[in-house]
Amino acid sequence: MDKAKKKLARAEQLEQEAQKKADEEDKRITDLAGKMAYENLAGIDRLYRKDRDRLHSEYELKKQECEDRYNRRGQEDEAFTWGVVLFASLDLIFRAIQSARFSHDLLQALSFIGGFIAGVFSLAWSLATAAWSLNEQITVPVIRQILPAVLAVAGFASLLALVFGILGFVSYKLVGFYREHFADSISVYIAVTELVVLVWFADMMSAVKLNLIVIFIAVHFVYIFIRMVVTREGDGTYFGPRY
């Protein structure tokens, strides 16, 4: 019996040792598998990052090449466009100079503007002269020298400031409204078309007695009016709600 018990105890001990070794081997295999898996994943990650960096570099290179080609093409197109515009502008200027009717009407319009400015200055000067003439009616020497001069300068400057201030304010509002709502390629096309037609056919429009510059401005105002009628602004048009 004792021998049997010893053999049984020995067998249990061997079984425990075998189980312990099996657990240790299992742990070693698990650790080794985890290490190999980590190394494989790290290798895959390195390859992924390498391929990603290579593809990103190729993408950036292609992108830069495309941008360079686009910019060169854009610069070439812009240069060509400005060349055409410059040539057309010079041709239009030469034709305007050669056109007796257009040159006459342009000089007439400029003369009108110059005459208006000269008239305002003349009126302001007349007002200043009238104020200065008050010194003949003042007997006090000091006031006689100072008051007319102050009135003359104040009258001259006030009239100029009033006239040109009103004109400047109105012009500023009109230009601001035009730039906000109508300063686009359509308006440029319309204006250029008007100018080209007037310059090319100026000498043939002998039956039209109105100044061509006035016609140009009037036609552009008509265009703006039509565009205001048909263009939506908010919930309606410029002239009321659209039903």
SEVOFI-130113 format. One record per residue (C-alpha): residue number from 1; residue in one letter; x, y, z. Coordinates in steps of 0.05 Angstrom, whole numbers. Example, Ala and Ser with C-alpha at 12.3 -4.5 7.8 and 13.67 -1.06 7.14 Angstrom:
! residues 2
1:A:246:-90:156
2:S:273:-21:143
! end
This chain:
! residues 243
1:M:0:0:0
2:D:55:48:17
3:K:89:34:-49
4:A:24:46:-85
5:K:14:112:-48
6:K:84:134:-63
7:K:75:117:-136
8:L:10:155:-137
9:A:41:216:-103
10:R:99:212:-151
11:A:52:208:-210
12:E:13:269:-184
13:Q:79:307:-175
14:L:100:289:-246
15:E:33:310:-272
16:Q:37:377:-236
17:E:108:388:-263
18:A:85:369:-333
19:Q:25:416:-327
20:K:72:471:-302
21:K:119:460:-361
22:A:60:458:-408
23:D:35:525:-380
24:E:104:555:-385
25:E:111:530:-457
26:D:42:555:-474
27:K:59:624:-445
28:R:125:624:-483
29:I:90:606:-548
30:T:37:659:-535
31:D:90:712:-520
32:L:130:691:-581
33:A:68:693:-625
34:G:50:762:-597
35:K:121:787:-609
36:M:121:760:-680
37:A:52:790:-693
38:Y:75:857:-666
39:E:138:854:-709
40:N:95:836:-769
41:L:47:893:-755
42:A:105:940:-745
43:G:134:918:-811
44:I:67:926:-846
45:D:60:994:-814
46:R:129:1014:-838
47:L:113:991:-908
48:Y:47:1028:-905
49:R:79:1092:-882
50:K:133:1085:-934
51:D:83:1075:-990
52:R:39:1130:-963
53:D:97:1180:-961
54:R:118:1159:-1031
55:L:48:1167:-1058
56:H:40:1234:-1022
57:S:105:1259:-1051
58:E:83:1237:-1121
59:Y:16:1271:-1110
60:E:49:1336:-1087
61:L:96:1334:-1147
62:K:38:1322:-1196
63:K:-3:1375:-1161
64:Q:53:1426:-1167
65:E:64:1409:-1240
66:C:-11:1417:-1254
67:E:-13:1483:-1216
68:D:49:1508:-1254
69:R:18:1489:-1321
70:Y:-48:1521:-1301
71:N:-14:1585:-1278
72:R:27:1588:-1342
73:R:-35:1577:-1384
74:G:-73:1629:-1344
75:Q:-16:1680:-1353
76:E:-13:1665:-1427
77:D:-88:1673:-1434
78:E:-87:1737:-1393
79:A:-31:1765:-1434
80:F:-67:1747:-1498
81:T:-132:1778:-1473
82:W:-98:1842:-1451
83:G:-62:1844:-1518
84:V:-128:1839:-1555
85:V:-160:1891:-1509
86:L:-100:1938:-1519
87:F:-102:1929:-1594
88:A:-177:1939:-1596
89:S:-172:2000:-1551
90:L:-117:2032:-1594
91:D:-157:2017:-1657
92:L:-219:2048:-1626
93:I:-180:2109:-1603
94:F:-150:2119:-1673
95:R:-218:2111:-1705
96:A:-248:2160:-1655
97:I:-194:2211:-1671
98:Q:-205:2201:-1746
99:S:-280:2209:-1738
100:A:-296:2283:-1746
101:R:-365:2275:-1715
102:F:-343:2236:-1654
103:S:-282:2281:-1642
104:H:-327:2343:-1648
105:D:-379:2316:-1599
106:L:-326:2293:-1550
107:L:-292:2361:-1550
108:Q:-361:2393:-1544
109:A:-376:2351:-1482
110:L:-308:2367:-1451
111:S:-319:2440:-1467
112:F:-386:2438:-1432
113:I:-355:2408:-1370
114:G:-298:2458:-1372
115:G:-347:2515:-1382
116:F:-388:2492:-1323
117:I:-327:2489:-1278
118:A:-304:2557:-1303
119:G:-374:2585:-1292
120:V:-374:2561:-1220
121:F:-306:2593:-1207
122:S:-329:2657:-1242
123:L:-392:2660:-1199
124:A:-351:2647:-1136
125:W:-302:2702:-1158
126:S:-359:2750:-1170
127:L:-386:2735:-1101
128:A:-317:2747:-1071
129:T:-310:2812:-1110
130:A:-378:2836:-1085
131:A:-358:2820:-1014
132:W:-292:2856:-1022
133:S:-328:2918:-1049
134:L:-359:2926:-980
135:N:-295:2959:-956
136:E:-317:3023:-991
137:Q:-377:3027:-944
138:I:-340:3013:-879
139:T:-308:3071:-844
140:V:-272:3035:-788
141:P:-200:3022:-814
142:V:-189:2954:-780
143:I:-257:2926:-798
144:R:-251:2956:-867
145:Q:-190:2913:-882
146:I:-209:2849:-846
147:L:-284:2840:-855
148:P:-288:2845:-931
149:A:-228:2798:-938
150:V:-260:2747:-892
151:L:-327:2752:-928
152:A:-294:2747:-996
153:V:-254:2685:-977
154:A:-313:2654:-941
155:G:-360:2668:-999
156:F:-312:2641:-1051
157:A:-296:2578:-1013
158:S:-368:2566:-991
159:L:-396:2570:-1061
160:L:-343:2523:-1088
161:A:-352:2475:-1030
162:L:-428:2476:-1038
163:V:-429:2464:-1113
164:F:-373:2413:-1117
165:G:-393:2382:-1051
166:I:-464:2368:-1077
167:L:-437:2343:-1144
168:G:-385:2299:-1108
169:F:-436:2270:-1060
170:V:-486:2254:-1115
171:S:-430:2225:-1158
172:Y:-405:2183:-1100
173:K:-474:2155:-1087
174:L:-487:2140:-1160
175:V:-419:2107:-1170
176:G:-428:2067:-1106
177:F:-497:2043:-1128
178:Y:-470:2026:-1197
179:R:-410:1988:-1169
180:E:-454:1949:-1120
181:H:-507:1927:-1170
182:F:-482:1935:-1241
183:A:-406:1933:-1242
184:D:-398:1867:-1278
185:S:-378:1838:-1346
186:I:-448:1850:-1375
187:S:-443:1925:-1362
188:V:-373:1926:-1392
189:Y:-398:1890:-1455
190:I:-457:1939:-1462
191:A:-413:2000:-1452
192:V:-360:1975:-1501
193:T:-413:1957:-1552
194:E:-445:2026:-1546
195:L:-377:2060:-1554
196:V:-357:2017:-1614
197:V:-423:2030:-1649
198:L:-419:2105:-1637
199:V:-347:2109:-1660
200:W:-354:2066:-1722
201:F:-420:2097:-1745
202:A:-410:2168:-1719
203:D:-399:2198:-1788
204:M:-460:2162:-1816
205:M:-506:2189:-1762
206:S:-513:2258:-1793
207:A:-588:2257:-1783
208:V:-578:2251:-1707
209:K:-565:2321:-1680
210:L:-557:2300:-1608
211:N:-487:2298:-1579
212:L:-459:2227:-1584
213:I:-431:2228:-1513
214:V:-501:2246:-1489
215:I:-528:2188:-1530
216:F:-477:2141:-1499
217:I:-496:2162:-1428
218:A:-571:2160:-1444
219:V:-567:2090:-1474
220:H:-529:2065:-1413
221:F:-581:2095:-1367
222:V:-635:2059:-1407
223:Y:-596:1994:-1400
224:I:-591:2004:-1325
225:F:-666:2020:-1320
226:I:-684:1957:-1359
227:R:-638:1915:-1316
228:M:-668:1945:-1253
229:V:-738:1927:-1278
230:V:-722:1854:-1293
231:T:-672:1840:-1237
232:R:-695:1813:-1170
233:E:-670:1851:-1109
234:G:-689:1814:-1046
235:D:-762:1793:-1050
236:G:-778:1836:-1111
237:T:-749:1884:-1161
238:Y:-718:1952:-1150
239:F:-787:1983:-1163
240:G:-831:1942:-1118
241:P:-851:1870:-1102
242:R:-854:1817:-1156
243:Y:-921:1780:-1157
! end
